């Protein structure tokens, strides 16, 4: 079973101990969309701020929530504001990327940095989050952000969702085998002159994070290292976390593994296999994954960003050591390339089985209906072929369905012209665009794509298949 852990939730562990609970949010969610109807909610975004100075308040399903403590942390451009009721353990947190005066959409997608969270007092390890797959939605408005006094004022409303869990922490399924979704409505949210601190690690990047449980007990990493090695010609990454007692958890990942899963781990490796190991640091044997599985949500070989979740049963594959341990709810976010620097923009694909390797690539960043949009335009001048991808600049790590036309401004579309000497547009009708890594500091995006392209005018019945598409670009 996997816990759906947003990368931002992992990063916030070092900022608020309370937000550790977000690491096990969405327990066992398998990253497939749930067949639930869009949630209905009335949000009055122009509500007046009724909070007194230093106050953080809201209504949770109509019941008053008044925080006993409230604070904020600004890390990079991400502001996290938290109101906590210490007597009950309830809390509301708002994570806002690009924080400043204005209104921000709290509807969270995979990897988003802007979302709302509500943790109740009964099940703190299963928070409600405004996650789009669970019908989440909402907005926060920052009406004042004093960068000298370091205070922030604003209003908010959101709907948060989570999977209903049984007594053993497993998801409850409906008659169709889909997870049952529980929701909470947070309304009339307001905070007034909440103090925040600035946390900056000095290099513009993010802190590496590792989290796991060993036999149900938190494994708190004191050190976390990522080493790039090449064994028998295979580039590998060794991720090693060590706690204060000297116990270690290690995960070996081939650099060509890519995004996806869950993939099964091996129990014995020659150094080139996907495998996990646990050693209690007390002189025992290295216990390996038997069985084990891992899901990789972000893996940028250019950006160096790696985000994964895994679980495994640790045992001695040779049977010498009888010890057995369960490593669960494990995940990490690391950036193993300290400074990606300037890169060469590239896009390649296969069109009806033939390689498409353009000799011209241009990137245009322009708003469409007020939404900043990226246009990757390429041309193979030798073979007179043209291919263009379009997607919103604020796109996040994840997989998206491609559509045909750009109307709202946030669509993901592609255009293919098989012969630029006699141009005819063939548009994406079906297909997927996957963002496998997005370094928002260096503005490097890595992605893959595939789609079917047709002439929507109906003049040419040919259907072109574009497959194995991949690109790496750096925005201005």
N, C-alpha and C positions, 0 to 999 in steps of 0.2 A: 504494500500500500504506500502511496505517495502523499505527502502533504503539499498542497499548492502554496508555495512560498514566493511572494513577490520579492524581487531583488531589493527593492527599497525597504521592505520589512526586515530583511537580513541586515541591511546597512544601519537601520535604526537601532539595532541591538545595543550598540555602543553609546547610544544617546539616551535611551530610556530603558531601564530594566523591565518596566511594565510592558514594553513592546516586544519583549522576547516571545510573548504568547503568539504574536503574529506569525512566528516561524512555523507553527503547527496549525495555522488556519487552513481551512478547506481540506481537512484530513481525508486522504484517499481519493481526492478529485483527480480524474484521469485526463484532464485537459481536452475534453470533448464537450461541445456545447450541450447544455441541458435543454430539453424541450419544455421550457416553461414560458408562459405568456409574459409579455412586458408588464412590469409592475406599474400600477396606477398610483400617482401621488400628486397632491397639490402643493406646489412650492411657491410661496410668496417671496420672491427674491428682493422685493423692495420693502420688506419688513423693516420698521425702524429698529435701531439698536436700543434694546431695553436694559442692557447690562450696565451695572454700576461700574465705576472705575476699579480695575483689578478683578472684575467678575467674569466668570465663564459659565454660561447657562444654556439650557435647551429644554425641549420636551422629547421624551423617548416614548413612542406609542401613546402620546398624550399625557404622560406623567412627567412632572417637573424633575429636571436634573440640574442641580446646582453644585458645581465643583468646589471642593474644599481647598484644592491647590490647583494652580494653572501656571504653565510656563511654556516656553518655546525654545527651539534650537534652530539656527540657520546654518546649514552646512552647504557650502557652495551656493547654489541658487535655490536650494530646497529648504523650505521653512516647515517645521513640524510644530504644531500647537497642540497641547494636551491639557484637558481638564480632567482631574481625578477626584473621585469621592473616596477618600482613604478609609472611611468607616465601612464601606461596602465592597470596595475593590472595583467599582464601575468606573469606566473612563470613556471619554470621547477624544479621538485624535484626528487632526487634519494635517495631511501632508500636501504641500503646495510647491510645485516646481515653478521656477521663474517668478518667485514671490515679489509682489509690488502692488501698488494700489490698482485695483481692478477686480473683475469677476472671473472665476476659474471653474471649469467643469470638473466635478468630482467623479464622473463616471470612469471607473478604472478598467483598463485593459491589461493584458499580460505585460508586465514590466513597467507599468506606469508609475510616475512619481507624484501624481496628484490624485488623492483618494481620501475618503472618510472612513473611520473605523469606530465601532462601538463594541466595548467589552463589558459583558454583564457580570454580575457577581457569582452566578451559578456555574458557568462554563467558561472560565477565562482562557482556556486553551483553544476555544473555537469562536473567534470573534466574528462579528458581522462586519463586512467590508463592502464598500460600494463598487463591487466587482461586476463588470458588464455581463459576464457569463451567468451571474446569479440575479440578473435584473437590476443591478445597482444603478443609481443615478443621483444627481444632486449638484449643487453649486455652493461655492464659498465666495464672498465678496470682502476684499480687504479695503476698508474705507480710509484707513490711515496706517502708514508704516513709517515710524519715526526712526531714521537711521542714526540719529545722534543719541537720543534717549533709549534707543533699542526697545521700543514698545510697538505693539500692533493691535489694531481694532478692526472688527468686522462682524459679519453675519453669515450664517450658513444653514443649509438644510440638505439632507440626503436620505436615501433609502439604502440600507445595507442588507446583504444576503449572506447566508452560510448554509452548508449542508447539515441536515439533522443527523445527529450521531446517536448510536445506541449506547448502552451502558459500557460496552467494551471499546468504544471509540471508533466503531465502524459506521459507515454511512447507512442510513435507512433508505431503502429503495421502495418505489411505488410499484404498482401492478405491472408497469412496462419495464421494470428493471432500471429506471432512472432515479438518480438521487432526489430525495425530498428536500425542497429548499424552504428554509425558514427566513423570514424577513423582519426587519425592524425599520420604523420610520422615525427619523430624527428631524424635528421641526423647530421653528422659532429659535434657532441657535444664534447666540450672540456672545461676543467677548469684547472687553473694553480695556485698552492700555495694558495688555498682557506683556510682561517683560520677556525678552528672548535674549539668548546668548549666541555668540558667533563661534562656530567650530570649524576650523580650517586645518587640513593636514599639510598645507603648504605647497603641494605639488599640483593642485587642481584636480586630483584624482579622488578615488574613494578608498576607504579602508577595506582590506580583505576580511572576509567574515567566514567563520566555520561554525557549524552547530550540529550536534547529534545527541542521541541518547544511547547509553550502553546499559542494557538490561533495565531500561526504564529510567535511568539516572542521567541527568544532564552531564554531557562531556564538554567541559569548558576549556577551549584551546588557549594555551598560554603563548604558543608560537604556531605559525602557519607559513609553510614554505612551498613554493612551486618551482620545480626544476625541469628544464628542458634537456632531454637526453635523446640520443639516437642509438638504437640497438638493432643490429642486423639490418641497417638501412631504414629502420622504421622510426620516425620522429615520435617521441613520447613525452607526456607530461606526468610528473610524479607530484601529487598533492599530498603533503604530510602535515598533520595536525598533532601537536603534543600538549598534554595537559600538565598540571603542576606535579602530578605523581609520576610523570615519565611515561604514561601510557600513550600510545600512538594509534592514530587511524590514518591509513594511507590508501589513496586511490590512484591507480595507473590508468591513463587514458591515451590512446593513440591520437595524435594531432589531426588525423583525417577522419575522426569519428563523426564530426558534424553534429547538427542539432536534431533531436528527436528521441526516440525510445518509447517505452523503457526497453533497454537492452540487458540481456543476461550477462552476468559477470562470470569469469572463469574461476576455478578453484586452484589451478596450477598454471603458472605462466613462465615463459622463457624471457620475460621482460618486454614483450611486444603485445601483450594481451590486455584486455579490459578486465581489471581485477581490483579487489579491495582487500585490505589486511588490517587486523587489529592485534596489538600486543599490549598486555596489561602493564608492561614496564617492571614486572617483578621477577624476571628471569624465565618466563614461559616462552613457548614457541610462537612464531608468527602464525596467527589463525587467519585463514583466507575465506573468501566469499563462497559459501556452499549451502544454499544458493544465495544469489544476490542480484540486484538489478539497479540500473541507473537511468535517469532521464536527464537529458541535457537541454536546457532552455535557451542558452546563449553560448555561442562558441565562435569567437572571432580570431582567426589566425593572424589577422593584421592588427586589430585593436588589442588583442591579448586578453579579451574579456571572456571569462568562463563562468557559467552559472549552472549548477547541477544539483540534483536531489537524488538520494540513493538510500537503500536499505540492504542489509545483508545479515546472514547468519554466519558467525565466525567460528570456524572449527579447523582442526589440524588435518590437512588433506592426506597425511601419511599415517594418521591414527596414533602418533606417539603421545600427544598431549590430549587428555580426555576433555579438557575444558571446552565449553560452548558458550558463546555470548551472542546476544541479539543487538545489532546496531540498527536503530530505527530513527525516523523523523530527522534524517541527516541531510544536510545541504551546505553548499558553500558558494560564495561569490568571490572571485579573484580577478586581478588584472596582472597577468604575468609579463606584460610588456610595459615597462614604466612610462615610456614616451614613444607613442606610435610615430610621431613626426609627420612630415609631408609624405604623401604616397602618390603613386601613379594610378589614375583612374582607369578602370578596365571593365569591360562587359563582354561576355562570350555566351554562345548558345548553340543549339542545333536546330536547324529548320528542315523539317521532313528528313531527318537523319543526316543532313549535311552540316558541316561546321560553319558557324557564322562568327567571323573574327573581324570586326570592323577596324578600319584604319582611321576613322574619325569619331571622336566622342566629345560631346559638349554638354555641360550642365547649366541649366537655367533655373534660378530660384525666383519665382514670381507669385503673387497672390492670385487666387481664383475665388471670387465671391468673398473676398476678405480673408481667405485661408491661405497661408504661405504654402506653396506647392513646389515640388522638385520635378523637373523634366530632364530625363537622361536621354539625349538624342544621339544616335549612332548611325554610321553609314559605312558600308563596305563598298568603296568607290570602284574597286576592280570588278565586282560582280553586280554593281548597280542595285544593291539592296539597302533597305533602311529599316531601322527598328527603334522605337521610342517607348520608354516607360514613364509613367506619371503617378506620383503618390504625394500625400501631404508631408510637409517637412517635419511635422511633429509626430510622425509615425513611430511606433514603438516595436520592440522585439516581439515577434509573433507571426502567425500565418493569417493571410487575408485573401478573401475571394476577389477575383478581378471582375470588373464589369466592362460595359461597352463605351459609355459616354461619360464625360466630365460635366456634371450639372451642379451639384452642391459645392464641390471643390475638394472634398475629402475622399473621392473615389480612387481606386487603384486600377489603372487602365493601361493598355498597351496598344500600339499601332505598328503594323508591319506593311511595308511596301515592297513587293517582290521585284519590281522593275522600276527604278527611278527615271528611266528614259521614257517610260509610258506609265506614269504614276497612277496607281489605283489603291485606295486605302482598304486595308483589311484590319478589322478591329477585334480586340479580345472579346470573345463571347463567354467562354468559360476558362478557368485557370486559377492559379494561386500565386501570390507574391509572399515570400517569407523573408522577414528581416531577421537575420541570424545574429547580428551584433550591431550595436549603435553606441559609439563612443561620443557622448554629447560634449565632452571637453575638446577633443580634437576634431569633432564633427565628421567622423569616419563612419560610413554605413556599409555593412556587408549584407548581401542578400542573394536569394535564389528565386527563380520564377519558371513557370511553364504555363502555356495557354494555347487555345485553339483560336484561329483568326479567320474571320469571314468578311466578305464584301457585303456590308449591311444594305447596300442599294439593290442587291440581288442581281446585278449585271454579270458577275462572275461567280459560278457555283463552287469554285475551288475552296477547300478548307485546308489551311496551313497549320501544321503542328509544330509549335515551338517548344522545345524540351531542353532539360539540363542547362537552363539559363543561370548565370551567376554574374554578380557584379560587386565591385568594391569602389566606392567613390568617397571623395572628401569635399564637403560643402564649404562655401566661403564663410 
